[in-house]
């Protein structure tokens, strides 16, 4: 699905925002648990591998952007 917004900076319409409820209702948690565990492990490894690149200054910028 493509999401577009105009140049005025307005947020996309409700129809353009993904809604995953229908998919979650169709797939049992047990079916995706192994993938969830694998992704969590991969993310942990990446965070550990790249932790040397996180500084107090970059962490502060990241937190400011997420607000």
N, C-alpha and C positions, 0 to 999 in steps of 0.2 A: 504494500500500500504506500502510495506517495503522499507526503505531507508537504503542503506549500503554505507560505504566508506571504502577504503582500509586503511591499517595501516600507509601509508605515510602521512596521514593528508590532502589529497586532497579533495576538495569539491565534492559533488555528481554531477553526470551529469545532464544536463538540463531535461532529461526524468524523473529523480528521484525526481525533485522538484515539489511540488504540484502546480497545476494551477486551481484556483477556478472560473475562468471566465465563464466556461461552466455552472456551477451550478448557479452562480449569474444571468445568462441570463434566466434560467428556473424558478426561484422563484421570485415572486414579492416582493418588499420591504415591502409592507403592510402585507404579510404573516409572515414575520419574525420579524416585529416591536415589538410585545408583548414579544417575547423571548429576543430580544435585550434589551428592557427596564428592564426585569426581571434580566438578567445577569448583567446589569449595576448597578442595585440596590444591588444585591448580592456582587458584587465587592466593591462597596462603603462601605457596611457593614463590609466586611472583612478587608478593609483598615483601617476603624475606629477601629475595634476590635483589630487589631494587630499594631496599630500606636505606641504603647508604646515600641515595639521592634525595632523601627527604630531610630538609633542614627546618629549623624553627620558622624561618622566613617563608619558605615555600609552603609549609603547613598552614601558616597564618593566611597566606594568599588563597590557598585552596578553601579554607574555612570561610573566608570572606566571600568568595565566589558562590559558595553553596547556599548562602543566605538569601 
